[in-house]
C-alpha cells in the first residue's frame, strides 16, 4: 500500500457535446448568399443585391451566347472541310502537286 502525502489531481473528464448540423440549411444559406438575397430592410442594400444579380445573369447569358457561336463556327468549319474532302477535287489536286 502506497502512502501519498499530496493530493493527486484527477484526470480531466471528456465532456464533448455534439452540435446539430443541418447540411440542407447550410446549403440553402450559401445559395442565398451567392444569389445576393439579404434579409435586411435597407433599400440601398437590396438595390445592390438586385444589381449584382442582374449583372451575373447578363454575364452568364453573354458566355452562353459566345459558346453557342463558337460551336456553330466549329461545325461550319468541319462541314466545309468534309465538303472539300469528299465532294471536290481540291485535295486530289493538292496531293498530285506535292507528289510530282
C-alpha positions, 0 to 999 in steps of 0.5 A: 500500500502506497502512502501519498502525502499530496493530493493527486489531481484527477484526470480531466473528464471528456465532456464533448457535446455534439452540435446539430448540423443541418447540411440542407440549411447550410446549403440553402444559406450559401445559395442565398448568399451567392444569389445576393438575397439579404434579409435586411430592410435597407433599400440601398442594400437590396438595390445592390443585391438586385444589381449584382444579380442582374449583372451575373445573369447578363454575364452568364447569358453573354458566355452562353451566347459566345459558346453557342457561336463558337460551336456553330463556327466549329461545325461550319468549319468541319462541314466545309472541310468534309465538303472539300474532302469528299465532294471536290477535287481540291485535295486530289489536286493538292496531293498530285502537286506535292507528289510530282 
